[in-house]
Amino acid sequence: MQQAHTSLPTEALAALTTFLTMAYILPVNAQILSNAIFREQPQDLQAELVIATAVSAAVASILMGTWANYPIALAPGMGINAFFAFAVVGQMGLPWPLALSAVLLEGIVFVLLTLTGVRSLIVNMIPMSLKVAIAAGVGLFIAYIGLSNAGIIIADTATKTKLTTFQTWPPILAALGILLTAFLCAKGVRGAIFWGVMITALAAWLVGAAPWPTGLIQWPQWPSHLFGQALAGFGQLQPRQLGSFFLVTLVLLFTDMFDTVGTLSAVGVQAGFLNQQGHFPRALGAFMADAVGTIVGALFGTSTVTTYIESAAGIAVGGRTGLTALMVGGLFLLSLFFLPITTAIPSFATAPALVLVGVFMARSLPDIPWSDLTEAIPAFLVVLVMPLSYSISEGLAVGFISYPIVKWAAGKGREVHPALWGLALIFIAHYFWR
C-alpha cells in the first residue's frame, strides 16, 4: 500500500464510495430484466434477479482486485441490460433462457479473445466516432426507457409520444426524483444516484403509490428459477433463430469490449495507471475479470457484466489498489441480506438512475468529429435511431452499414477497415434473414 500511496482506511472509504455510487444497479437491473422474464414466468423472480445481480457484481469485482489489483468495480451493465430485455427478448422474440445463452457464449468468446490477443484487433477496427456514438445512443435510449416506465413520456395517437399531465403519483414522484438526483449530482454528493432512487422509493411508500417492504433483513435463497437457464437455453435454439442468436452474441461482445476499454482508459488516466506508452498495465487480468464475471452472471441469470465508470468516485477519494475492488465485492455480498428493501422499490423510482446514467453516457457527444461529415453522419444516425426505434441493435446496424458506404461515397474508402465491410454485410444480411 505504501508503494501505491494509500492506506487501509483510504481503501475502505473508496470502496464504500464506489459501492454507494453503483448500488442503484441492484434494484434497477432487476426491474429492467423483469420486463424480459416476468412475461414468461408466473413466479415473482424479483428477489432472484437482485441475487443474480449482487453475486455477479461481487465475483467480478473480487476477481478484478485479485487478478489485476485495480480499484475498479464491475456489475451487470446499464444499457446492455436494456438491450437484453427490450430488444433481444421483447422485440426479437428470443426466449429469455436463450438470450442468457447468448450472454454465456459472449463471455466465453471474450475469454478466448482476451487470451489470444484478438480482442485488441477487434476493438481497433471500430472507428472512434462510432464507439462514442454507441455510448451516447445507449444513454439516450435508457433515459427514454426511464421516462417511459415512469409514465412521464406517454403514447399519443397524433404525435406518437408526449409529456404526461402529471395527474398520478408515479410520474410526479419520478419527476421529483430526477430533479432531486440532478441536484445531488450537481452538488457532488457521493452516491447521488443511489440516494435519488431510495428517496423516490421512500416517497412512493409514504404516499401509498407502492407497497411497503415486507421486512428489513432476509436470508437470501438460492436463485433456483434462474440458475443454469443459460445452459438450458441452448436446447431451445431453433434453426430460424440462428442468425438472430449470433447477431445478439456479436452485439453483446462488442458492447462489452467497448464499455470495458472505455472505462479502463478513463479511470487509468484519472488514477495515473497508464504507462509511458499510454498502455494499461495488467490489462489481461482486468479483461479476464470482466469476461469471467459475465460467465458467472449468465449462469446466475443476469445480463452482461462490465466495468463501471462509477469506480472513478472511489478513485477520487484515494482508492489505488485491488483492495478497493475486493471490499466492493464484499459489500455486494452483504447486500444480499437486505432483499426485502431492494425488491420493494417500484419501477418508476428507478427513473432517476436511468436518466442520470443517460446523461453521463451522453457526455461523449462532443468527441464526435462533427466537422467531418463522413464521421458525423453515421455517428448521428446511431444516436438518432437507437431511442427512436427503441432498439440498440437497430442503431448499431444503421451505424455499421452507413459508415463504410458514406466513406466510400466521399472517396475515403481506404480509411475503412476491411473487416468493417464484412460487419456491414452481416447487419444487412440480418434484415433479409429475419
Disulfide bonds with the S-S distance in Angstrom:
none
